[in-house]
Amino acid sequence: MKKFAVVLAGCGVYDGAEIQEAILTLLAIEKNGGSYQVFAPDMIQHDVINHLSGDTMNEQRNVLVESARIARGNAKPLDAFDANHFDAIIFPGGFGCVKNLSTWAFEGDNSSIHPAVEQSIMKMHKAGKPVGAMCIAPVILAKLFSGTKLTTGNDRASGEFIQKMGSEYVVATHGEVVADETLKLYTTPCYMLDSTLMQIAEGTDNLVKAMMKAC
């Protein structure tokens, strides 16, 4: 049984993890015979967005606490992640990836990555284990790796960033997985495209299958 670390950025597309991508990732892992543990940084998220109106709310929330909503309470701080205990690590999308896990939403080319996020990815990479990212999360990989190939669908801003960071931007559509078999990096567009729930399920399932094959 392959064990996945699933790293979430909170709860909700506009300020945390994209919930549907997160849940369908967990389902894909179980459906394909794997198991998972949810992780998230123990930090105050950048902002809190009213998902009904789109307005910024005058309150603070914790990324780990919010991620635990999706994990039904079973979420661990990313600082506790041990690469020796996992076969793969995967990042669902959502704006939290570029607000909380990194600062790409605000700083673009000069963005930084949360230290625990960077450490978890690099430890898995050094161990030769697959790393997956969907939606906007591949911009995190672009900051850490050059000379690879990544996708966020057909998004211009993130595509230009990936190219500036020294990697190939691959245009991809629903369900397609862009794989770097050498570096073991796997990406798929999901909600970077105008998508149905069924198309998100196809993308997450294909991503998990590709990563399991690489384990």
N, C-alpha and C positions, 0 to 999 in steps of 0.2 A: 504494500500500500504506500503510494507516494504521498508525502506530507507537504502541504503548501503553507507558507506564511502569506497571509493576505493583509496588506497594509492599507488602512483606511485613513481618510483625511478629515473625518467628522461625519456629519449626517445631513445630507441635503446638497443638491447639485450646485447651488449658488455660493455656498460658503464651506462646503465639506465634501464628502464622498458622494458620488452619484449613486443613489440608493438602488435603482434597478440594476445598474451594472454590478454593484457590490453583491446583491442577492443572487443574481444569475451566475456570477462567478463562483459563489459558494455552492450553488446547485450543480454547476458543471463539474466542479471538483468531486463532489459526492457521486454524481451520476457516472463519472468515469473511473470510479473505484478508488478515489483518493480521500484524504482527510485534510483538515485545515485548522489553523489557529489564527485568529484575528489579532492584529497589532495596530497601535497608533501612537504617535508622540503624545506625551503627557505635557500639554502646553495650552495656553489660551489661544483660541483661533483668532485669525486676523479681524474678522467682522462677523456679524450675525445678520442674515438677510431674511426678511419676511418673504417667504416663498409664494405668498398669495399676491402681494402688491409689488414685490421687487425692491422695497425700501430697506435701507439700513436701519437696524433696530438698536436702541440705546441699551445694550446689555452685553455681558460677556459669557462665553461658553468655553468649555474645555474640550479639546479635540478627542482625547481618550474617552471621556465620559460620553460624548456624543456618539462616537463610534460604537460604544457598548450598546447603544440602542439597536443598531443593526445586528450586532453579535448576540443579542439576547443576554447581555451581561458578561459574556465570556470574551472579553478583550483584555489584552495585556499591553503594558507600556513597551514601546519599541526599544527602549534602552535595555530591556531584558531579553531581546532577541539573540538567539544562539544559532548561528548558521550550521553547526554540527547536527542539529536536531531536525533539519528540514531539507527537502529535496529540491524545492523551488520557491521563489518569492514572486508575488504578483501584485500589481497596483491598479485597482479600478480607478476610473477618472472622476471628474467633478472639479469645480473651481478650487476646492480645498487643496488640490495637488499643486496649484500655482499660487496659492495664498498662504497655506500652512506648511505643506511639505517642501515648498520652495517659494521664492519671491518673484517668479517669472512674470506674474500678472502685473507687477509694479516696476520691476527693474529690467525686464527683457534680457538683453545680451549680458548685462552685468549682474544677473540674478545669482542668488546663492541657494544652496540646498541645506535643509535642516540636517545637522550633523548625524543624528541617529538614522535618518533616511539614507544618507550617503554611506555610512558605515555598514548598514545592513545589505545594501546592494553590492558594495565592493567585496564584502566578505563572501557573499554567495558567488560572485564572479571569480574571485581568486580560488574558490573551491571547485570551479568548473561546473556550477549548477545554474540552471536556466533562470532568467529574469524576464518577467512579462509586464507589459504596461498597455493600458487601453485609453482611448479617448485623448485627453490632453496630457496624460501622465508621461508619454514618451519624451516630452521636453526635458524631463528630469534626466532621462538616459542620455539625451543629447549633450547635456552639460558635463556628464561624467565620461563619455566615450566619444572618440572621434574615429573616422574611418569605418563607421558601421552604416547600416541602412535602417531607417525608421519611417513610420507613417503616423499621421493624424488624419488620414482620409485625403482631403484636398484643400486643407485650410492654408491660406496664404501666409498669415503671420507666423504660425508655428513652423510651417515649411521653410520659410526664409531663415528662421532662427536655427533650425536643424542644419541647414546648409552652411550658415555662418560658423557653426560650431565644428564644421569639418566632416559632416556625414552626408550621406545621400538621402534625399527626401523621396519616398516612393508614394505615388498616388494610389490609393486603395479604396475599395468599395465595401459594401456590407459583407461581413463574414470572412473577408480576406485577412490572412495573417502574413505580415512581413517578417521574415526570419533571417537572422544572421547566425548560421549554424556554427561558425567559428567562435564568436563571442558569446553565443547562446543568449541572444537578445530577441524577444518576440513582442511584436506590437500589432494592434488592430484598432480601427477607427471608432467603432461603437457610436456614441452620441455626438461625435464631431461631425457626423453626417445626419441628415434628416432621417430618422430611423423609427421603425416600429419596434414594439417589445419583442416580437418574434425575431427580428433582425439582430437585436442586441443579444438575444439568447444564442443565435447562431454564431455571432462573433466571439462571445465568451467561451462557448463550447469548443470552437475551433482553436482558440488560443490555448485553452487548458490542454487539449489533446496534443497540440504541437509541443508544448512544454513537457508533458508526460513522456512523449516519445524521446525527448532530448535528455531526460533524467538518466 
